[in-house]
């Protein structure tokens, strides 16, 4: 199984040469989730913080890099291998301090690792 906190081989991530994904549209298997507000490329904790706009009442969601299935720079999109409902049901992201909170990150990681395993990403 792939590490949930690292981009999958073949996703389009360019490793250390990766440019910013900020502003890219994030798409689930069943529609648009929002836009990348910021990204963290720290080894072992790579993830995106996605602004969902009005879709989830203006809240953001944290999506581990291992949930990303495709990055299309020309189209400006990041695709995740889960439904909008699955992303919405992830542990709630409320503050930036959570991006460094081990307990929160472990909870998010476990949630998405289970999804990846169940959908065989």
BALOBA-1460 file (C-alpha; in Angstrom, 3 decimals):
// residues 121
<rec num="1" residu="x" x="0.000" y="0.000" z="0.000"/>
<rec num="2" residu="x" x="1.192" y="3.507" z="-0.764"/>
<rec num="3" residu="x" x="2.037" y="5.971" z="1.971"/>
<rec num="4" residu="x" x="-1.030" y="8.184" z="2.467"/>
<rec num="5" residu="x" x="1.237" y="11.209" z="3.057"/>
<rec num="6" residu="x" x="3.149" y="10.916" z="-0.241"/>
<rec num="7" residu="x" x="2.039" y="11.450" z="-3.828"/>
<rec num="8" residu="x" x="1.409" y="8.248" z="-5.712"/>
<rec num="9" residu="x" x="3.687" y="7.231" z="-8.574"/>
<rec num="10" residu="x" x="2.033" y="8.258" z="-11.819"/>
<rec num="11" residu="x" x="-0.061" y="11.007" z="-10.206"/>
<rec num="12" residu="x" x="1.805" y="13.750" z="-12.043"/>
<rec num="13" residu="x" x="3.648" y="15.001" z="-8.980"/>
<rec num="14" residu="x" x="7.158" y="16.069" z="-9.939"/>
<rec num="15" residu="x" x="8.904" y="15.335" z="-6.666"/>
<rec num="16" residu="x" x="11.330" y="18.029" z="-5.636"/>
<rec num="17" residu="x" x="10.629" y="19.927" z="-8.869"/>
<rec num="18" residu="x" x="6.947" y="20.330" z="-7.923"/>
<rec num="19" residu="x" x="5.561" y="23.773" z="-8.506"/>
<rec num="20" residu="x" x="2.754" y="25.231" z="-6.476"/>
<rec num="21" residu="x" x="-0.707" y="23.715" z="-6.856"/>
<rec num="22" residu="x" x="-2.295" y="26.708" z="-5.121"/>
<rec num="23" residu="x" x="-5.374" y="27.802" z="-7.043"/>
<rec num="24" residu="x" x="-5.819" y="24.466" z="-8.835"/>
<rec num="25" residu="x" x="-9.371" y="23.122" z="-8.944"/>
<rec num="26" residu="x" x="-9.817" y="19.930" z="-6.918"/>
<rec num="27" residu="x" x="-12.127" y="17.312" z="-8.380"/>
<rec num="28" residu="x" x="-13.602" y="14.258" z="-6.677"/>
<rec num="29" residu="x" x="-14.898" y="11.225" z="-8.556"/>
<rec num="30" residu="x" x="-18.311" y="12.907" z="-8.721"/>
<rec num="31" residu="x" x="-17.618" y="16.616" z="-9.089"/>
<rec num="32" residu="x" x="-15.642" y="19.651" z="-7.975"/>
<rec num="33" residu="x" x="-14.688" y="19.958" z="-4.310"/>
<rec num="34" residu="x" x="-13.023" y="23.374" z="-4.358"/>
<rec num="35" residu="x" x="-9.605" y="24.946" z="-4.891"/>
<rec num="36" residu="x" x="-6.190" y="24.312" z="-3.385"/>
<rec num="37" residu="x" x="-5.677" y="27.018" z="-0.789"/>
<rec num="38" residu="x" x="-2.211" y="25.802" z="0.189"/>
<rec num="39" residu="x" x="-0.025" y="22.743" z="0.131"/>
<rec num="40" residu="x" x="2.517" y="21.193" z="2.446"/>
<rec num="41" residu="x" x="5.375" y="19.315" z="0.803"/>
<rec num="42" residu="x" x="7.133" y="18.236" z="3.995"/>
<rec num="43" residu="x" x="8.317" y="14.650" z="3.483"/>
<rec num="44" residu="x" x="6.070" y="12.263" z="5.375"/>
<rec num="45" residu="x" x="3.254" y="14.811" z="5.659"/>
<rec num="46" residu="x" x="2.515" y="16.007" z="2.120"/>
<rec num="47" residu="x" x="-1.039" y="17.270" z="1.838"/>
<rec num="48" residu="x" x="-3.350" y="19.882" z="0.387"/>
<rec num="49" residu="x" x="-5.661" y="22.257" z="2.219"/>
<rec num="50" residu="x" x="-8.678" y="22.761" z="-0.021"/>
<rec num="51" residu="x" x="-11.102" y="25.676" z="0.268"/>
<rec num="52" residu="x" x="-14.510" y="24.159" z="-0.431"/>
<rec num="53" residu="x" x="-16.259" y="27.499" z="-0.838"/>
<rec num="54" residu="x" x="-20.017" y="27.171" z="-0.345"/>
<rec num="55" residu="x" x="-20.019" y="23.408" z="-0.989"/>
<rec num="56" residu="x" x="-19.265" y="22.555" z="2.667"/>
<rec num="57" residu="x" x="-20.460" y="25.846" z="4.157"/>
<rec num="58" residu="x" x="-17.194" y="27.652" z="3.580"/>
<rec num="59" residu="x" x="-14.932" y="25.239" z="5.406"/>
<rec num="60" residu="x" x="-11.640" y="23.817" z="4.283"/>
<rec num="61" residu="x" x="-10.628" y="20.167" z="4.101"/>
<rec num="62" residu="x" x="-7.214" y="18.577" z="4.460"/>
<rec num="63" residu="x" x="-6.464" y="15.951" z="1.812"/>
<rec num="64" residu="x" x="-3.349" y="13.769" z="2.137"/>
<rec num="65" residu="x" x="-1.190" y="13.542" z="-0.999"/>
<rec num="66" residu="x" x="-1.837" y="9.792" z="-1.227"/>
<rec num="67" residu="x" x="-5.487" y="10.487" z="-2.079"/>
<rec num="68" residu="x" x="-4.430" y="12.420" z="-5.211"/>
<rec num="69" residu="x" x="-4.719" y="10.303" z="-8.344"/>
<rec num="70" residu="x" x="-3.863" y="12.914" z="-10.983"/>
<rec num="71" residu="x" x="-2.386" y="16.379" z="-11.359"/>
<rec num="72" residu="x" x="-3.111" y="18.100" z="-14.677"/>
<rec num="73" residu="x" x="-1.078" y="21.291" z="-14.925"/>
<rec num="74" residu="x" x="-2.511" y="22.328" z="-18.287"/>
<rec num="75" residu="x" x="-6.087" y="22.123" z="-17.000"/>
<rec num="76" residu="x" x="-5.130" y="23.365" z="-13.526"/>
<rec num="77" residu="x" x="-6.791" y="20.428" z="-11.795"/>
<rec num="78" residu="x" x="-6.000" y="17.975" z="-9.030"/>
<rec num="79" residu="x" x="-8.107" y="14.816" z="-8.961"/>
<rec num="80" residu="x" x="-8.710" y="12.731" z="-5.851"/>
<rec num="81" residu="x" x="-9.933" y="9.146" z="-6.008"/>
<rec num="82" residu="x" x="-12.877" y="9.618" z="-3.663"/>
<rec num="83" residu="x" x="-16.409" y="10.992" z="-3.810"/>
<rec num="84" residu="x" x="-17.439" y="14.404" z="-2.562"/>
<rec num="85" residu="x" x="-19.340" y="12.739" z="0.290"/>
<rec num="86" residu="x" x="-16.244" y="10.771" z="1.359"/>
<rec num="87" residu="x" x="-14.156" y="13.955" z="1.420"/>
<rec num="88" residu="x" x="-16.921" y="15.758" z="3.325"/>
<rec num="89" residu="x" x="-17.008" y="12.935" z="5.907"/>
<rec num="90" residu="x" x="-13.257" y="13.191" z="6.642"/>
<rec num="91" residu="x" x="-12.198" y="14.434" z="10.087"/>
<rec num="92" residu="x" x="-13.088" y="18.114" z="10.211"/>
<rec num="93" residu="x" x="-10.344" y="20.660" z="9.572"/>
<rec num="94" residu="x" x="-10.856" y="23.811" z="11.622"/>
<rec num="95" residu="x" x="-7.520" y="25.553" z="12.208"/>
<rec num="96" residu="x" x="-4.099" y="25.810" z="10.614"/>
<rec num="97" residu="x" x="-2.519" y="24.420" z="13.788"/>
<rec num="98" residu="x" x="-4.036" y="21.051" z="12.857"/>
<rec num="99" residu="x" x="-1.613" y="20.753" z="9.936"/>
<rec num="100" residu="x" x="1.081" y="20.055" z="12.550"/>
<rec num="101" residu="x" x="-1.033" y="18.270" z="15.194"/>
<rec num="102" residu="x" x="0.069" y="14.610" z="15.202"/>
<rec num="103" residu="x" x="-3.234" y="13.354" z="16.641"/>
<rec num="104" residu="x" x="-5.306" y="15.123" z="13.971"/>
<rec num="105" residu="x" x="-2.962" y="14.067" z="11.163"/>
<rec num="106" residu="x" x="-3.056" y="10.454" z="12.370"/>
<rec num="107" residu="x" x="-6.871" y="10.566" z="12.357"/>
<rec num="108" residu="x" x="-6.979" y="12.009" z="8.828"/>
<rec num="109" residu="x" x="-4.305" y="9.593" z="7.619"/>
<rec num="110" residu="x" x="-6.180" y="6.580" z="9.007"/>
<rec num="111" residu="x" x="-9.445" y="7.763" z="7.415"/>
<rec num="112" residu="x" x="-7.959" y="8.190" z="3.936"/>
<rec num="113" residu="x" x="-5.796" y="5.057" z="4.185"/>
<rec num="114" residu="x" x="-8.997" y="3.067" z="4.828"/>
<rec num="115" residu="x" x="-10.703" y="4.751" z="1.861"/>
<rec num="116" residu="x" x="-7.723" y="4.020" z="-0.402"/>
<rec num="117" residu="x" x="-7.671" y="0.402" z="0.719"/>
<rec num="118" residu="x" x="-11.445" y="0.051" z="0.207"/>
<rec num="119" residu="x" x="-11.323" y="1.591" z="-3.279"/>
<rec num="120" residu="x" x="-7.979" y="-0.027" z="-4.200"/>
<rec num="121" residu="x" x="-6.374" y="3.230" z="-5.337"/>
